[in-house]
């Protein structure tokens, strides 16, 4: 049989003459060859070419392109053959392999899990070289972010007999390349040191191997360019140009050098300022609210802040869709910027519906009662912000979002409160340690959101080498759905001090009455039966006289004010309280105790927070009864003056040396701390994040204060200490490790003290 074959390919057709392009072919049959997974019928349907006496080369070309567009083949060949007297047009396809597996090799610095998360190649799916290239680029970016700037990725594709592909990405990581130097050219206004302070990108340092400082990340560096631009804009340099950095490998390709060129331009000030449009306040009030008077240096930051204040002013009046737009006119000769703030207030908006989602445990009313903006009220941006802060202050949620949604009517808006709950109950069984109580074995069950209604309950027991405590308490912050707080505690303690031991059993009943969200009064009735026992024979007369049983019946009243931003971990605001406790409602113990306490928080830079705390107290005799030894004031330890032993700051008596009549051994005299009737101390602290995501913080502090006897004046003698420490909200509870230096040690005192506590202390 004679078989003639003519091959028609796109490449060959390009070299044929125009006459050939016009040539038609007789085609008796069209078939598809080479398929393994793809249905030939689907290919024929896509090709849309039928047998006929005159099939043109153009028809064949379009059919070939249609088959390619199916994106399932790496090659398509076209032949025209004669078989058994028929002209057969054959499309021979080469199917793209099916990707079964993507593997990684050579990767040590980046795990398989991290690299696999970057992959967009689906398995199983057809191999696509373009998709593979994009995945390789993603892997290279990840290596650059990790500091491996010279990393390479070489793909290896293995195709099996079943036309299935195994892709292996071979990672050649090389050495980590850090930034050795960041340089600037053209900067005159700011020094290089000042500019570097405003950047997140940093040069390497000796501890880069541990902290990762000095790693090159292109996205971070690009954001730094914007930060540098903003810094100039905020000082009036509106013509500033910060060019793309030149990144060069230096020192035998071991480090990077970054050069940033800057064109500063001239400094501009504010010229004329005007406010136009829908004015809710006078022109002068709105310009003052903007905070950019004529003659002041132009600042983009201040302009944004001023516009936001104007926006909030209108939004608080119900104009949720207010548009505040700045128009500027630059005078290059006078170096001024004229500002015109255009205000379009739109229309009044009311809050139609408030929907709450995400609260699987907490009932709606616990969240809804913290909302300052209620349904039916006019829209207020400030009230929305305050509502979010109050819900966050409950301490029940990891995240709180309040979003606005357009309602059916253009004059109405819905609010969507979305919360993400966090565990509010804990069960702990373990061991802790403090420098005050020694080792403690403890178990406790606490719940800050009992039954999802916001009740606070606790049941705990702690047994240590120096103390034993059992406690049960329950508190309802909104008794009977009012703003009243009602609760109680029952407890039993047994604590050993240096000169005596104390047992106590009792309880209290609490009532809280709010005057506002930030101001609250508390009333507590306390009843306690106690015993002072195991008194040291060499203790002072004031202690030995109180040995035995006594009862306490007192009423405590306080007034407090809390303006902190986040009550779980404040960064700004203050806490103030004044209290009085009267013990004399029956019982054998009688006294009056007055106390003032204030703490203020100030945010600094880089999430550093400065806090100042001061406390004053006075306990007064009543009916000529001596003040109970355990109600006197003692300082020293983690919660008052660090650097001093617990309860070893204040009036003290030196005991005389004693001789054992049997052995004749002599014990030197020590000091007995009798406690003061007056107290005054202060603490200055700066806290700063060490590992922010873990809540690990550092602290430096300065403490000063003392306690004084009745015949001494306040601050007649002040003790001082300073030091540093670590704090961490660990799974066991708050951890504190703080070292304090006694700045004026006296006889019998250590020059410093390291104090540590972990776990729940009762």
C-alpha positions in Angstrom: 0.0 0.0 0.0 1.3 3.3 -0.9 1.1 5.9 1.9 2.0 9.5 1.2 2.5 11.8 4.1 2.5 15.6 4.2 3.4 17.4 7.5 1.9 20.8 8.1 3.2 22.7 11.0 2.9 26.4 11.9 6.7 26.8 11.6 6.7 25.3 8.1 3.7 27.3 7.0 5.6 30.5 7.7 8.0 29.7 4.9 5.4 28.7 2.3 4.5 31.1 -0.4 1.3 33.0 -0.4 0.1 30.5 -3.0 0.5 27.7 -0.4 -1.5 29.7 2.1 -4.3 29.8 -0.3 -4.2 26.1 -1.0 -7.1 23.9 0.1 -6.9 20.2 1.1 -9.3 17.4 0.7 -9.9 15.8 4.0 -12.0 12.6 4.3 -11.4 12.1 8.1 -10.2 14.0 11.1 -8.7 12.0 14.0 -7.0 12.7 17.3 -3.8 10.7 18.3 -1.6 10.6 21.4 -4.3 11.0 24.1 -4.0 9.2 27.4 -6.4 11.0 29.8 -8.2 13.5 27.6 -11.3 12.4 25.7 -10.6 12.7 21.9 -14.2 13.8 21.4 -13.7 16.9 23.6 -10.6 17.8 21.5 -12.6 17.4 18.2 -15.3 19.6 19.5 -12.8 22.3 20.5 -11.0 22.1 17.1 -14.3 22.6 15.3 -12.9 21.3 12.0 -14.9 18.9 9.8 -13.9 16.7 6.8 -14.6 18.2 3.4 -13.4 18.6 -0.2 -11.7 22.0 0.5 -10.2 22.4 4.0 -7.9 25.4 4.0 -4.6 25.8 5.8 -6.2 28.6 7.7 -8.9 26.2 9.0 -6.2 23.8 10.2 -4.2 26.6 11.9 -7.3 27.8 13.8 -8.1 24.3 14.9 -4.5 23.8 16.1 -4.7 27.0 18.2 -8.1 26.0 19.6 -6.5 22.7 20.8 -3.6 24.6 22.4 -6.1 26.9 24.2 -7.5 23.8 26.1 -4.3 24.2 28.2 -3.8 20.5 28.5 -1.1 19.9 25.9 2.6 20.8 25.7 2.7 20.1 21.9 0.3 19.6 19.0 1.5 18.2 15.6 -0.6 18.1 12.4 -0.1 15.6 9.6 -2.1 14.8 6.5 -1.9 11.2 5.4 -3.5 8.9 2.8 -4.7 5.6 4.2 -6.7 3.1 2.1 -7.4 5.8 -0.4 -8.6 8.3 2.1 -7.1 11.7 3.1 -6.8 11.6 6.9 -6.0 14.8 8.9 -4.3 13.8 12.2 -3.8 16.0 15.2 -1.1 14.3 17.4 -1.1 15.8 20.9 1.4 15.5 23.7 -0.4 15.7 27.0 1.1 17.8 29.9 2.0 15.5 32.8 -0.2 15.3 35.9 1.6 16.7 38.9 1.3 14.1 41.7 3.9 15.4 44.3 5.9 18.5 45.1 8.9 17.9 47.3 11.7 20.1 48.7 15.3 19.3 49.1 18.3 21.2 50.7 16.1 23.4 52.8 17.3 23.7 56.4 16.5 27.2 57.4 12.9 27.1 56.1 10.8 24.1 57.0 8.8 22.0 54.5 5.6 23.3 56.2 6.5 26.9 55.6 7.5 26.3 52.0 4.5 24.2 51.3 2.2 27.1 52.5 3.7 29.2 49.6 2.8 26.7 46.9 -0.1 27.4 44.6 0.6 24.2 42.5 -2.3 21.9 43.0 -1.9 18.1 43.3 -3.2 16.4 41.3 -3.2 19.0 38.5 -1.6 19.4 35.1 1.9 20.7 35.0 2.2 24.4 34.2 5.7 26.0 33.8 4.3 29.5 34.5 2.8 28.4 37.8 6.0 26.7 38.8 8.0 29.8 38.0 5.7 31.9 40.3 6.1 29.3 43.1 9.9 29.5 42.8 9.7 33.3 43.0 7.6 32.9 46.2 10.2 30.6 47.8 13.1 33.0 46.9 11.2 35.9 48.5 10.8 33.9 51.6 14.5 33.2 51.7 15.2 36.9 51.2 13.0 37.8 54.1 14.9 35.3 56.2 18.2 37.0 55.2 19.3 34.4 52.6 19.7 36.9 49.8 21.8 34.7 47.6 19.5 31.6 47.8 18.7 29.7 44.6 16.0 27.3 43.7 16.5 24.7 41.0 13.5 22.7 39.9 13.8 19.0 39.0 10.9 17.4 37.1 10.6 13.6 36.9 7.9 12.2 34.6 6.9 8.5 35.1 5.7 6.1 32.5 2.1 7.0 33.4 2.9 10.6 32.4 2.8 11.7 36.1 5.3 14.3 37.3 7.2 14.5 40.6 8.5 18.1 41.1 11.5 18.5 43.4 12.5 22.1 44.4 16.2 21.9 45.2 17.0 24.8 47.6 20.6 26.1 47.6 20.4 28.3 50.6 23.9 29.6 50.9 24.9 31.8 53.9 22.6 34.2 55.6 23.4 37.7 54.2 22.8 40.5 56.7 22.9 44.3 56.2 26.3 45.7 57.1 25.6 49.4 56.4 22.7 51.7 55.7 24.0 55.0 54.1 22.3 58.2 52.9 23.2 60.8 50.4 21.7 64.2 50.2 20.4 64.4 53.7 21.1 67.7 55.5 18.0 68.2 57.7 18.4 64.9 59.5 21.5 63.0 60.4 21.9 59.4 59.2 21.5 58.3 62.9 18.2 60.2 63.1 16.9 58.7 59.9 17.9 55.1 60.9 15.9 55.5 64.1 12.7 55.9 62.1 13.3 52.7 60.1 12.4 49.2 60.8 15.3 47.9 58.7 18.4 47.6 60.9 22.1 47.0 60.4 23.6 43.8 61.8 24.9 43.6 65.4 26.8 41.0 67.4 23.5 39.3 68.5 22.0 39.1 65.0 22.4 35.3 65.1 19.8 35.3 67.9 17.6 38.3 67.2 17.6 38.3 63.4 18.4 41.9 63.3 20.0 43.0 60.0 18.0 40.7 57.8 17.1 42.3 54.4 13.4 42.3 53.6 12.4 44.2 50.5 8.8 44.9 51.5 10.0 46.3 54.9 12.6 48.5 53.3 10.0 49.9 50.8 7.8 50.7 53.8 10.8 52.4 55.4 11.0 54.7 52.4 7.5 55.8 53.1 8.3 56.4 56.8 11.3 58.5 55.8 9.2 60.5 53.4 6.6 61.1 56.1 9.3 62.3 58.5 10.3 65.0 56.0 6.6 65.9 55.2 6.0 66.4 58.9 8.7 69.0 59.0 7.5 71.0 56.1 9.6 69.4 53.3 6.8 68.7 50.8 9.1 68.4 47.8 11.0 65.5 49.4 12.1 62.7 47.1 13.4 59.4 48.6 14.8 57.3 45.8 14.7 53.6 45.5 17.7 52.1 47.5 20.7 50.7 45.8 21.4 47.3 47.4 24.9 46.0 46.8 26.6 42.8 48.1 30.0 43.6 49.7 32.8 42.0 51.5 33.1 39.0 49.2 29.3 38.7 48.9 28.9 38.2 52.6 27.0 41.3 53.5 24.7 44.0 52.0 25.3 47.7 51.7 22.1 49.9 51.3 22.4 53.4 49.8 19.4 55.7 49.9 19.5 59.0 48.0 17.4 61.9 49.2 16.4 65.2 47.6 15.1 67.3 50.5 13.9 70.5 48.8 12.8 73.6 50.6 10.9 73.8 53.9 7.3 75.1 53.7 5.0 76.7 56.2 1.2 77.0 56.4 -0.1 80.0 54.6 -3.8 80.9 54.5 -6.2 78.4 56.1 -9.9 78.3 55.1 -12.9 76.0 55.9 -15.8 75.9 53.5 -19.0 73.9 53.0 -21.4 72.7 55.6 -20.2 74.2 58.9 -21.6 72.9 62.1 -19.3 75.2 64.1 -17.9 78.6 63.5 -15.0 78.9 61.0 -12.7 79.9 63.8 -13.6 76.8 65.9 -13.0 74.4 63.0 -9.7 76.0 62.0 -8.6 75.7 65.7 -9.7 72.0 65.7 -7.5 71.5 62.6 -4.5 72.5 64.6 -2.5 74.1 61.8 -2.4 77.9 62.2 -0.9 80.1 59.6 2.8 80.4 59.9 3.4 77.0 61.4 5.5 74.3 59.7 3.4 72.2 57.4 2.9 68.7 58.7 1.1 65.9 56.9 0.6 64.1 60.2 -1.0 67.0 61.9 -3.2 67.6 58.8 -4.4 64.0 59.0 -5.1 64.3 62.7 -6.9 67.6 62.4 -9.1 66.3 59.6 -9.9 63.2 61.7 -10.9 65.5 64.6 -13.3 67.4 62.3 -14.6 64.1 60.9 -15.3 62.8 64.4 -17.0 66.1 65.3 -19.5 65.7 62.5 -19.8 61.9 63.0 -20.6 62.5 66.6 -23.5 64.7 65.5 -24.9 61.9 63.4 -23.4 62.7 60.1 -21.8 59.3 59.4 -21.1 60.0 55.8 -19.3 63.3 56.2 -16.7 64.0 53.7 -13.7 66.2 54.8 -11.4 66.9 51.9 -8.2 69.0 51.9 -7.3 71.3 49.0 -3.8 72.7 49.0 -2.1 75.5 47.0 1.6 75.7 47.0 3.5 79.0 46.6 7.1 78.1 45.6 8.3 81.6 46.0 6.9 82.3 49.5 7.4 78.6 50.5 3.9 78.4 51.9 1.0 76.0 51.5 -2.5 77.4 51.6 -5.1 75.0 52.9 -8.8 74.9 52.2 -10.8 72.2 54.0 -14.0 71.4 52.2 -16.8 69.8 54.3 -19.8 68.0 53.0 -21.9 66.8 55.9 -24.4 64.7 53.9 -27.4 63.6 56.0 -28.2 62.6 59.5 -27.9 58.9 60.3 -29.5 56.9 63.2 -28.4 53.6 64.5 -31.1 51.1 63.5 -29.9 47.7 64.7 -27.0 46.3 66.7 -26.1 42.7 65.9 -23.7 40.6 68.0 -21.8 37.6 66.6 -19.0 35.3 67.9 -20.3 35.1 71.4 -20.8 31.4 71.7 -20.7 31.4 75.5 -21.3 35.0 76.6 -24.9 36.0 76.5 -25.8 39.1 74.4 -26.8 41.3 77.3 -23.4 41.1 78.8 -22.0 42.7 75.7 -24.9 44.9 74.9 -24.9 46.7 78.3 -21.3 47.9 77.5 -22.5 49.6 74.4 -22.6 53.4 74.8 -24.3 53.8 71.4 -27.8 52.3 71.5 -30.4 51.4 68.9 -32.4 54.4 67.8 -29.8 56.9 68.7 -28.0 59.1 66.2 -24.7 57.8 64.9 -21.6 58.7 66.9 -18.0 57.7 66.0 -16.8 58.5 69.5 -19.4 56.3 71.2 -18.5 53.4 68.9 -14.9 53.7 69.9 -15.8 53.9 73.6 -18.2 50.9 73.2 -15.4 48.8 71.8 -13.0 49.9 74.6 -15.6 48.9 77.3 -16.3 45.5 75.7 -12.5 44.8 75.5 -12.2 45.8 79.2 -14.5 43.0 80.2 -11.5 40.7 79.6 -13.6 38.0 78.0 -12.5 38.5 74.4 -9.3 38.2 72.4 -10.6 40.6 69.8 -13.5 43.0 69.5 -14.6 44.6 66.2 -17.4 47.0 65.6 -18.3 47.4 61.9 -20.9 49.7 60.3 -23.3 48.4 57.7 -25.7 50.3 55.5 -29.3 49.6 56.3 -32.3 49.7 53.9 -32.7 53.4 54.4 -29.9 55.8 53.6 -30.5 57.6 56.9 -30.0 54.5 59.0 -27.0 52.3 59.8 -26.6 48.9 61.4 -23.7 48.0 63.8 -22.1 44.6 63.8 -20.3 43.7 67.0 -18.0 40.8 66.3 -16.1 39.2 69.2 -13.7 36.4 69.5 -14.0 34.7 72.9 -11.0 33.6 74.9 -10.9 31.2 77.8 -12.0 32.9 81.0 -11.9 30.0 83.3 -8.9 28.2 84.6 -8.2 25.0 86.6 -4.7 24.8 88.0 -3.0 22.1 90.0 0.6 22.6 90.6 3.4 24.3 92.5 4.6 27.9 92.8 7.2 29.8 94.7 7.6 33.3 96.2 10.2 34.8 98.3 7.5 35.7 100.8 5.7 32.4 101.2 8.3 29.9 99.9 7.1 26.8 98.0 3.4 26.5 97.6 1.3 23.6 96.4 -1.9 24.9 95.0 -5.1 24.1 93.3 -7.7 26.6 92.1 -10.8 26.9 89.9 -11.5 30.5 88.7 -14.1 31.7 86.2 -14.3 35.4 85.2 -17.4 34.8 83.0 -19.4 32.2 85.0 -22.4 30.9 83.0 -21.6 33.4 80.3 -23.3 36.1 82.5 -20.1 37.9 83.6 -20.2 36.5 87.2 -16.7 36.1 88.7 -16.1 33.1 90.9 -13.1 31.4 92.5 -12.4 28.4 94.6 -8.8 27.9 95.7 -6.5 26.3 98.1 -2.8 26.8 98.6 -0.5 25.0 101.0 3.0 26.2 101.5 6.0 26.1 103.8 5.0 29.4 105.5 1.3 29.8 104.7 -2.0 27.9 104.0 -5.0 29.6 102.4 -8.5 28.4 101.4 -10.8 30.8 99.7 -14.2 30.9 98.0 -15.7 33.9 96.4 -18.5 35.0 94.0 -19.1 38.4 92.5 -21.9 39.7 90.2 -20.9 43.0 88.6 -24.5 43.7 87.5 -26.7 42.4 90.2 -30.3 41.9 89.0 -29.3 43.5 85.7 -28.5 46.8 87.4 -25.2 48.7 87.6 -24.8 47.5 91.3 -22.1 45.0 92.1 -22.7 42.4 94.8 -20.5 39.7 96.0 -18.9 37.8 98.9 -15.7 36.0 100.0 -15.1 33.2 102.6 -11.5 32.4 103.6 -9.3 30.7 106.1 -5.6 31.5 106.4 -2.6 30.3 108.5 0.5 32.4 108.0 3.9 32.3 109.7 5.9 35.5 110.2 9.3 36.0 111.8 8.1 36.8 115.3 4.6 35.3 115.4 2.0 33.2 113.4 -1.6 34.1 112.6 -4.7 32.0 111.9 -7.8 33.7 110.6 -11.2 32.6 109.4 -13.8 35.0 108.0 -15.6 36.5 105.1 -16.9 39.7 103.6 -19.9 41.1 101.8 -19.3 43.6 99.0 -21.5 46.2 97.4 -20.4 48.4 94.5 -22.3 51.5 93.4 -21.2 53.3 90.2 -21.4 57.0 89.7 -20.2 56.7 86.1 -18.2 54.2 84.0 -14.9 55.5 85.5 -16.0 56.3 89.0 -17.3 53.8 91.5 -17.8 53.4 95.2 -17.4 50.2 97.2 -18.7 49.1 100.6 -17.3 46.0 102.2 -18.4 44.5 105.5 -15.7 42.2 107.0 -16.0 39.7 109.9 -12.9 37.8 111.0 -12.0 35.5 113.9 -8.2 35.2 114.4 -5.5 33.9 116.7 -2.0 35.2 117.2 0.1 32.3 118.4 3.6 30.9 118.4 5.0 34.3 119.5 8.8 34.4 119.8 9.7 34.7 123.5 12.1 37.5 122.6 9.5 39.5 120.7 8.6 42.9 121.9 5.9 43.6 124.5 3.6 45.0 121.8 3.5 41.7 120.0 3.4 39.5 123.1 0.4 41.5 124.4 -1.6 40.5 121.4 -1.1 36.8 121.7 -4.4 34.9 121.8 -7.9 35.1 120.1 -9.6 38.2 118.8 -12.5 39.2 116.5 -12.8 41.9 113.9 -16.0 43.5 112.6 -15.4 46.3 110.2 -17.0 48.4 107.4 -14.9 49.5 104.5 -15.8 52.3 102.1 -13.9 53.4 99.0 -14.2 55.8 96.1 -12.2 55.0 93.0 -11.7 56.4 89.5 -10.2 54.4 86.6 -9.5 56.2 83.3 -7.0 53.7 81.9 -7.3 52.7 78.2 -7.2 48.9 78.7 -7.7 47.7 82.3 -6.0 44.3 81.8 -2.7 46.0 80.7 -2.8 49.8 80.8 -0.6 52.1 78.7 -2.2 55.4 79.5 -4.7 56.9 82.0 -4.8 56.7 85.8 -6.2 54.8 88.7 -7.1 56.7 91.9 -8.8 55.6 95.1 -9.5 56.9 98.6 -10.7 54.5 101.3 -11.6 54.3 105.0 -12.1 51.2 107.2 -13.8 51.5 110.5 -13.3 48.5 112.8 -15.6 48.8 115.9 -18.9 47.3 114.9 -18.6 44.9 117.7 -15.6 42.6 117.9 -12.5 43.1 120.1 -10.3 44.9 117.6 -10.9 48.6 117.1 -9.2 51.0 114.7 -9.7 53.4 111.8 -7.6 53.1 108.7 -7.4 55.8 106.0 -5.7 55.3 102.6 -5.0 57.2 99.4 -3.6 55.6 96.3 -2.9 56.9 92.8 -1.2 55.4 89.7 -0.7 57.1 86.4 0.4 55.6 83.0 2.2 57.5 80.3 3.0 55.9 76.8 6.5 56.7 75.7 8.2 55.5 72.5 8.5 52.0 71.0 5.7 50.7 73.2 7.6 51.7 76.4 5.2 52.7 79.2 6.1 54.9 82.2 4.0 54.6 85.4 4.1 56.6 88.6 2.5 55.2 91.7 2.0 56.7 95.2 0.3 55.6 98.3 -0.4 57.2 101.7 -2.0 55.5 104.7 -2.7 56.1 108.4 -4.2 53.7 111.0 -5.6 55.3 114.1 -6.4 53.9 117.5 -10.0 53.7 118.6 -11.2 53.7 122.2 -7.6 53.5 123.4 -7.3 49.9 122.1 -3.9 49.0 120.7 -3.7 48.7 116.9 -3.6 45.0 115.9 -0.1 43.9 114.9 -1.3 42.6 111.6 -3.2 45.8 110.7 0.0 47.9 111.0 2.0 49.0 108.0 5.0 47.0 106.8 6.9 47.6 103.6 9.4 45.6 101.6 9.0 43.1 98.8 7.6 42.9 95.3 4.5 44.9 96.1 6.0 47.9 97.9 9.8 48.6 98.2 11.9 46.2 96.2 15.4 45.6 97.3 14.3 45.1 100.9 13.1 41.9 102.5 9.3 41.6 103.0 8.1 43.4 106.1 11.5 44.7 106.9 11.1 48.5 106.2 9.8 50.6 109.1 10.1 51.1 112.8 12.3 48.4 114.4 13.6 47.4 117.8 17.1 45.9 118.4 16.9 42.8 120.6 19.6 42.1 123.1 22.0 39.1 122.8 20.8 36.0 124.6 22.8 33.1 126.2 21.6 29.5 126.3 21.8 28.4 130.0 22.5 24.8 129.1 25.0 25.1 126.3 26.3 28.6 127.1 26.0 29.6 123.4 25.3 33.2 122.8 22.9 34.4 120.0 23.6 37.9 118.8 20.7 40.4 119.0 18.7 41.1 115.8 16.0 43.5 114.8 12.3 43.2 115.3 10.0 45.1 113.0 7.0 46.5 114.9 5.1 48.1 112.0 4.1 51.7 111.6 0.9 53.6 111.9 1.8 55.8 108.9 2.9 54.8 105.5 4.0 56.6 102.4 5.8 55.3 99.4 6.1 55.7 95.6 7.2 53.6 92.6 8.5 54.8 89.3 8.6 52.2 86.5 9.3 51.9 82.8 8.0 48.7 81.2 8.9 47.6 77.7 8.2 44.6 75.5 10.9 41.9 75.1 8.9 39.2 73.3 5.6 41.1 72.4 3.6 38.2 71.1 4.3 36.2 74.3 3.6 39.1 76.7 7.2 38.9 78.0 8.2 42.3 79.4 11.2 44.0 81.0 11.0 46.6 83.8 13.3 49.1 85.4 12.2 50.9 88.6 12.9 53.3 91.4 11.1 52.9 94.8 11.1 55.3 97.8 9.1 55.4 101.0 8.8 54.2 104.6 6.5 53.5 107.5 6.6 55.6 110.6 5.5 55.2 114.3 2.8 57.5 115.8 5.4 59.9 117.2 7.2 60.2 113.9 6.4 62.6 111.0 5.6 61.6 107.5 8.8 61.4 105.3 11.0 62.2 108.2 13.0 59.2 107.1 12.8 57.8 103.5 14.3 54.6 102.2 15.4 54.2 98.5 15.9 51.4 96.1 16.3 50.8 92.3 16.5 47.8 90.1 15.2 45.9 87.1 13.2 42.8 86.4 11.2 40.5 84.1 7.5 40.0 83.9 5.5 37.4 82.0 1.9 36.3 82.0 2.7 32.6 82.1 0.3 29.7 81.9 0.6 29.4 85.7 -0.2 33.0 86.3 1.8 36.2 86.5 5.6 35.7 86.8 7.8 38.3 88.3 11.6 38.2 88.7 12.9 41.5 90.0 16.2 42.5 91.5 16.4 45.6 93.7 19.4 47.5 95.1 19.1 49.0 98.6 20.5 52.4 98.0 21.2 53.2 101.7 21.7 49.8 103.5 21.7 50.0 107.3 22.9 47.6 110.0 21.3 44.2 109.6 20.1 44.8 106.0 21.3 43.2 102.8 22.6 45.5 100.1 20.2 44.0 97.5 17.5 41.4 97.1 16.3 39.2 94.3 12.6 38.4 94.5 10.6 35.9 92.5 7.0 34.8 92.3 5.1 32.6 90.0 1.7 31.0 90.1 -1.5 32.3 91.7 -0.8 33.9 95.0 -3.6 34.1 97.5 
